[in-house]
């Protein structure tokens, strides 16, 4: 089985635990040189990745909002983050499957991201079980995979719109979640989110690295290209507050951040 077919098999696996094991096995095989072969035939469209029967998927506006001071509110928050992490496994595997003839470091990077996301999901699922719940017991939305489908035609677009917009948004909002959980004394969940936040900086930096690679290959200027794509495809996703320190560590330059500030200010009007 070539690298892309192996990534596809993991991507289409519906069971979260089996998907996580497949990601770990593929990363190890690739690191050991057992899955180096690439297929240069175009990737097939994937309407729906492998996912369990539950959670049911609804529009974001249909999700209930609960106060974090209650057990139900904390469970809902953890479930929402777990769903993001589960989708992030699929997004990383799809980045390996979909985009062909990239350098070997590209595949090594995104396989490492898939393994990290699988570990994050496992931590969050275990925490849900400690609190008497489980992944799938609450509804969720499908926004992350919809972003994957919208950027399936271009690695440059994918690197801009998924790691550098959607995952970067996680850098912005996670510190606020941590602060709220600290106020209600949920240190166990705080420790998980602190781990995720630290590692997600590296994931966004990987997105920055390969976005710049794709821009160089296309002969376009990265900062202007990024801001142009945001204005065209993701303006509504750009909101304050920004975690400026984390974004700097993840490769956002001053010109990009100023452009994001301007977009966010415009959306606030």
N, C-alpha and C positions, 0 to 999 in steps of 0.2 A: 504494500500500500504506500502510495506517495504521500508527501507531507500534506498536500491540500486535501486529499481524500480522508486522511486520518483526522485532520481538523474538522472536516465536514461531519464525520461520524460522531465526534464529540459534540459538535454543535447541534446535531439532530437528536442527541440522547435526551429523553424527557425527564429522567430521574435526576434530581440535583446531586445526590451522592455519587451516582455512576458518572455523571458529567464531570464532576470534580476529579474523580479518580482518573478518568480518561485524559483530562488536561494535564494532570501530574505525570502520567505515563508518557504522554506525547512530548512534554518538555524534556523529560529524562532521555527518551529515545533520541530526540533531536540533538541534545547536548552530547550524547555518546556517538553521534554520527550514524544512527540506525534509521533515520527518517529524512535523509538529506535530499532525496530525489524530489524534483518539482515537476508539476504538470503545467505546461504553458497554454493548454486549451483554456478558453474563457470560462470563468465561474458561472454556474447556473444561478438564476434568481432564487431566493429563498423567501417565501411569503411569511412563514412562521417558523421560528427555530424550535428545537426540542424544549418542551416545558411541561411540567406536571398539569394534571387536570385542574387543579386549584393552585393559586388563587384565581377567582373569576376576574376578568379584565373589564373595567368600566372607564368612562370618561373621567378625567381628573376632577371635574366639578362635582361628580357623584361621590367622591370619597369623603367620609365623615371627618370632621376636625374635632379632636378631643383635647382637653387640657392635659398637659404633661404631668400635672400634679397627681393625677389618678393612675392606678395600675392600668386601666384600659387605655389611657392616653399614652403611657410609656410603651405598652405593647404595640399600639398602632404605629408609633414612631419607629420602633425597632423593626416592625414588619415592613414598613415602607423602605427603610434603608436596606434590609435584607433583599427586598425585591430589586432594588437598584443594583446590588452586588451580584445577584443571580443574573440579571440582564447584562452586567458588565463582563461576566464569564463569556456569554454568547458573543458580545461585541468584540472581545479580544480574539476569540476563535474565528469569528468571521473575518477579522482583519488578516488572519493567517490564510484562511481559505480563499478569500475573494481576490486579493491583489497578488498577481503573479510576477515572476521575474524581478523580484526585489532582492537586495543584498541579504546574505544569510543573517546578519545582525538584526535586520528588521524582524525576521521570524523568531529569532531568539528573544528579542524584546517583547513581542506580543504574546509569546507562549509564557514568558515569565509573568506578564500581567494577568493572563488567564489563571495561572496558579495562585497568584496573590488574591485575585477576586474570589476564587473558590475557597480559599482559607478565610477570607473576610465573611463570606456567606456562611460558612460553617460555624464561625464564632457567634454570629448573630442568630442563627437557627438554634444553637445550643442555649443562648440567653433567652430566646422566646420559650423554649421548653422549660427552663428554670422558672419562668414566670407563669407556667400553666397554659401556654399557647403553643403554636407551631406555625411554620411558614405554610401559607395557603389558607389559613383560617380567616383571613380578612381579604377584601377585594383589593385590587391594585390597578394601575394603568399601564399602558403599553408605549409610552412616549419614547423610551430609549430605543426600542427596536424600530419604531417608525423613523427615528433619525438615522438608523443604520440603513434602512431601505432607501431613504431620500438621498443618501450619499454613496450608494452602491456602485455608481458609475465612475467614481474618481477617488483614487487614494488620497490625492491632495485635498479634496473636499472632505473626505472622511476624517483625515487627521485634523483638519480645521474645526469641523463641526461637532465631533464626538469628544475626543480627549480635551480639546482646547476651549470648548464651550460647555458641554454637559458635565464632564468630569471636573472641569475647573469651577463650575458652579458649586460642586461639592466642597471644594476648598473654601468657598465663601461662606456657606451656611453651616458647616459642621461646627465651627467654634461656638456659634450661638446655641446649637443643640447641646454641646458639652456643658456650657454655662448653665442652661436650664436644668439639665440632669444633675449637675453638682448641687444646685439649690435644693433639690428634693432628695438628695442623699443617695442617688443611684450610681455609686462608684463603679460597680461591675460593668455597667453599660458605658460609662465614661471611659474606662480603660480600653474597651473595644474600639470606640470611636476615635480615641487618641491614636491607636495603632493604625486605623484606617486612614486618618488624616495624614499622618506622616508618610505612609506609603503611597497615597494618592498623589502627593506632590511629584514623586518619581514617575508615576504613570502619565501625568500631564506633561512632564518633561520629555518622556518618550514620544508623546504626540508632537511636541514642539520639534524634537529632533527630526522626525520623519516628515513633518510638514515642511520644514526647511529643505530637506532632501528633495522632496517632490517639487518644491518651488524652483530649486536650482535646476532640476531636470527639465522643467517646463520653461525656464528662462524668464521667470516673473519675480518681482520683488515681494518678499514675504509679508511685511507689515501691511502694505497697501492691499495685497491680495487677501489677507486675513480679514481686514476690516471691510473690504468689499463683499466677501462671502457672508460675513455677519449681517451686514446691512440688507443683503438679498434674502438670506435664508433663516436667520436666527435673531433678528432684532428683539423680539419679545422675550428672549431668554437672557438678555443682558440687563441685570438689575443690581442696585446697591443692596447691601454693602459688598465691597470687594476686599478679599484677604490679600492685600497688596504684597506683603512679605512672602506669602506662600506662592503667589503668582510670579514674583520675581525669581524665586528659586526654581519655578517650573518653566522659566524661559520667556516670560512676557517682558518685552522691552518697553521703554518709556513712551514711544510713539504709539504702540498698540494700546497701552493702558490709558493714555490720553484719549484715544479714539473710543475706547470702551466707556470711559467716563462721559464723553459727549453723547454717546448712544443712550446710556442709562439716564442722563439728564433729560434727553428728549422724550424718553418713554414715560418719565414722571410727570410731564406736563399734561 
